[in-house]
Amino acid sequence: MRWFESITESIGNFFTFGDDEMGRSTPYHPSSQSFYDGSGIASLIPLRSFDSETMMAVNNNSYGYVLELAPLNGADEETVRQLAQAYSSMGENVYGQIILEISDKCRDQLDRWANSRTDPNPLIQKMTTERVKHLASGINGSIFPGRTMRLMHHRAFFVWAKSGKPKSTDLEQAVNVRESFQASLEQAGIANRVLGKDSIVSLTSDWISRTRDPYPAKITTDDFTPLNEQATEPDSKLRVKMSNLVLNEGTGDAFDVRVFTVKKRPRLWAQWQNQDLLGSVFQDAMRYTGSVLMVTSFYIPKQDRMIEKATTEALKTTKKAQDTSILAALNPNVRQQAQEWLFVKKHMDDGEKAIKLHQSVIMFAPDGEGNRCEEQAKAIFESAKGWRLKKIRFLSLAYFMTCIPFSAAEGLFDDLDDLGMTRHMMSWNLANLANLQGEWRGQNCEPLMLLLGRRGQLMNINPFKNPDGNFNMAVVGKSGSGKSVTMNYITECVLAAGGRDFTIDIGGSYKYSCELFSGTYIDLDDNLSLNPFSNIGPAKNASPQEQNEYWQEVNSLITSIVASMARQRQDITDTEESILSDVIPFVISKHKQETTFTFIYEEMMRRSEEVGIPETTRAIIYELALTIKPFTKLGPWGQFFERPCNINFDSRYVVLETEKFAQGGARMLQVVMKILMFHVTEKMYLGDRKNPVILKIDEGWKLLEGRDSKFVEDVSRRARKYVGALVTGTQGVDDYFRNPAAAAVFANSDWLFMMSQKKESIAALSKSERVVLDDYQMRLLKSVRRDDERYSEVMIFGPGNINSIGRVTLDRFSIASYSTKGEDYTRVGELKEFYGNMGVGSNDLVMALEHMKLEYIYKAAGHSAHDANKMARDQVLGVKAA
C-alpha cells in the first residue's frame, strides 16, 4: 500500500472551524452520579421508539438505523476504495458508529450445531452432548486450564444517525441513503442486514446490562414501553468508579469494565491490518480473555468550507515546497505537508468526505480479572506496531456510552470533540481505521463440521454447500498430526446429519470406527462377489435424456475398470480403447444386469475370429481378451465377479476391507478399488440426493495409476451430481503429484484440509499451482500443529479463496471413542462386555466409553488406576460413593 493512502496523523492540524460551522447538536451531559439501577441505566440509553415501516429508530433527540455487517477476513485496496466511497455517500451532518464486537456469548451457535445432528444413534447423541459441554466451558473460562483458549464470536455493526426529531420526509430520505449504502457494502463484498427493534434493544442490553448468560440477549419488545426501558432489567446495576465501571456488582454476573481511548495510532494503516488487533494468530497468550468492543465514532460535517480550505492549503504548501530559498530550508516538513494536502484535495475531488473521528476500546473483564485483561488488551494493541491505548479515568461512563447505538448523535460525540478527543480525517482513513475484521466464521449455511479458530471463533464447515464446485475433500497430515481423528470426525458429522459413509479400507484402520458407529464391516471371503453389473439400471422415473446420461456414465466407468484388468501400469492404446468402448456397451445393452466380465471376454473372443474385421485388429482384440481372462469364470479371480453382487450396502456406514485382495497383486487390488468406487457412485445415484454421502479412501487411492485420471474425474463428476463427495487421505501432499491420476484426485478436490506437515510436503504444495501461498499463508501453514490430545489444527483451503486455521477440539468421551491405540481398543472391548453382562443399560458401548472418559479424569486428578476404575464404574452405574 502506498505511504499516503492511509494518513492517520497531521491532517487534524489543518481543519479548525467554529461549532456553528460544524452543524453540531446539543452537547450530551450524562449524570455525574456514581450508581445506577435499572431505571437509571435506562435513562442513559437514547432509544425510545421504532418505525417498523422504514426500520428506523426514533430516539430522544435523534433518528437512524443499525446494520449488522459480516466481518471481513482480510481486505485489499479495492475493498478500501469501495468502503471509502460508501462512507462518503452517507450525506452531511451525519453521525456514525462502527462497532466490532468480540463476544463470548456463543452458546446459541453450539445449540445450532447440536440441533442439526438429527441421527438418533445413542453414541452420536452422546458425542454431541459431550462436545457441546466441552466447548461451552470456553465461554466463561478457558477450555483447558492454564491456557488462553476461549470461545469468542466476532460481529460488526454500523449505526447511522442524525440529530433532531424527524419528519416523515426525513425518514424516507434516510431509507434511500441506507439502501444506497447497503448496495455499496455488497459491492465491497460485505453482506449486511438491517436490524429490527428487538435486535437493537437486545444488542444494547448485552452491552449496558451484560450478564454471564452464555446466550446473547433475545428481547421481545412491546409497543407500549419506551425501548430504553426494555433494554435493561430492574435488578441491573452499574457503578461508576474513578478508573472503571462495575456492572452487577456483588452478584454472579459482575463485570469489571475498562474503557480505553486511542493514545497513538500508526501513521500508515490499512483495513486488513486490523486483523492484528483481534489477538495474535501465533501466540495463545496474546488473545483476549474477556469480551471486547472496538468503537469508531465519526461525524461528517458540511463539506463546502472544507473543500475550499483543502484547495487553498494544497496550493499554498505546494508553492512553499517548491521554494529553494534559505528561509524555506528552515521548515523541512513543508514538503510532507504539501503531499498531505494534495492527498486531501485529491480524495475530496474524488467525492470523499472530510470527517471527525474518535476511537475507543471497551473491555468486559470477568470480576477480579480487570487488571490482567487490561494489560492483555494494551499488549495486543502495542504488538500491532504503532497502536497504544490510554485508560480513561474519571470519564469512564461517557466513553463507555460511545458503544450504545445513537449516543453519538445525542451530543456525546460533540462532548468528545470539546474535550479534544476527536481527529480530523478523510473517509479514506475511516475505511482503513474502523475495524471490520473478524476471524473466519466458516460458511453461512447448515452446520456440519464444527471447528474452533485460534482466536476463539466457532467455524462451520460444510463441504456439501459449494454451489459452484464439487464437495470432494483431500485430508493431508503426517503421522501423529491427527489425520485419522479428522477423517473419523468427517464420518461422525456426515452420519450425524443423516448421511452415509462408504469407506474403502486397507489394513483394518477403520474396523474399530465401523464397530463404533454400528456400521457394516465387509472383509474378503470365498463367498464375496463384487459383480458391478448386478444392480445397474437407471432410476424408474428417469427421463429419456437422464437414461442416456446414465448409460454413458456406466459405460465410461466400466470401460476404465476393464482397461485396468488389461493393463496394470501402461495406458491402453487408442485402438484398444476404441475396441473396449464398442464391446462393453454392446454386451451391457444385451445382457443388462446379467452381464459379467465373462460375457465381455466371450464377445471379444468372438470378434477376434470374425472374418469382416481386419486381421491386425482381430489380433489386438484377441490379446485384450486374454488379458481380462483372469477376471472371468475361466480365471483365478472370476469367483469374485461372476455371481450377483452380494455386498450389503444398506447400512449407512459400510467399510470395505481390501487388504486380502493384495494377495492377487497390485493389478487385482486396483481393479477391486475401482469396482468398489463404481458401486458407491451407483448408491449415490439411487440415493435421496438430499443427505450427504461420502466415499472415503485413506491412502488406498494411491493405487490408481496415471491413466486413471479420467476415471477419477468421472467419479468426481458423478458424485457431485448426487450430493456425494470423494474423501481421500494421505500423509504428504506430494503424493498427489506422483502421477496424473493422483493429480486428478487433488485437482478435483475443492476442499483441502492440511494438518501438520513435513517440510517436503509444504515445499511440494508451494510448487504446485493448486494452492498459491503468500509469505503470511506459508507462515500459517508451517505453524499448524497438534497439541497432544487437546486439539489437532487444520489449515482449510476451500472455494472462494478460503484459507483459515481451525482446531478439531475433542472432549474426553470422543477421545476415548476415536483412539487408535491398541490398549484403548482392548479396554473398550472389556468394558463393553462388562456392562453388557451387567444388563443395566441399552447401550453398553456408550457406557464403556463413558467409563473410559471418567477413568482418565480421575487418573489426571491423582487417583490410582484401581481407584479411578472403581470410581468410574460406580459413577456409570449410579452407585453413590461410601
Secondary structure, 3 states (H helix, E strand, C coil): CCHHHHECCCHHHCCCCCHHHHCCCCCCCCCCCCEECHHHHHHHCCCCEEECCCCEEECCCEEEEEEEECCECCCCHHHHHHHHHHHHCCCCCEEEEEEEEEECCCHHHHHHHHHCCCCCCHHHHHHHHHHHHHHHCCCCCCCCCCCCCCCCEEEEEEEEEEECCCCHHHHHHHHHHHHHHHHHHHHCCCCEEECCHHHHHHHHHHHHCCCCCCCCCCCCCCCCCCHHHHCCCCCCCEEECCCCEEECCCCCCCEEEEEEEEEECCCECCHHHHHHHHCCCCCCCCCCCCEEEEEEEEEECCCHHHHHHHHHHHHHHHHHHCCCCHHHHCCCCHHHHHHHHHHHHHHHHCCCCEEEEEEEEEEEEECCCHHHHHHHHHHHHHCCCCCEEEECCCCHHHHHHHHCCCCHHHCHHHHHHHCCCCEEEEHHHHHHHCCCECCCCECCCCCCEEEEECCCCEEEECCCCCCCCCCCEEEECCCCCCHHHHHHHHHHHHHHCCCEEEEEECCCCCHHHHHHCCCEEECCCCCCCCCCCCCCCCCCCCCHHHHHHHHHHHHHHHHHHHHHHHCCCCCCCHHHHHHHHHHHHHHHHHHHHHCCHHHHHHHHHHHCCCCCCCHHHHHHHHHHHHHHHHHCCCCCCHHHCCCCCCCCCCCCEEEEECHHHHHHHHHHHHHHHHHHHHHHHHHHHHCCCCCCEEEEEECHHHHCCHHHHHHHHHHHHHHHHCCEEEEEEECCHHHHHCCHHHHHHHHCCCEEEECCCCHHHHHHHHHCCCCCCCHHHHHHHHHCCEECCCEEEEEEEECCCEEEEEEEECCHHHHHHHCCCHHHHHHHHHHHHHHHHHCCCCCHHHHHHHHHHHHHHHHHCCCCHHHHHHHHHHHHHCCCCC
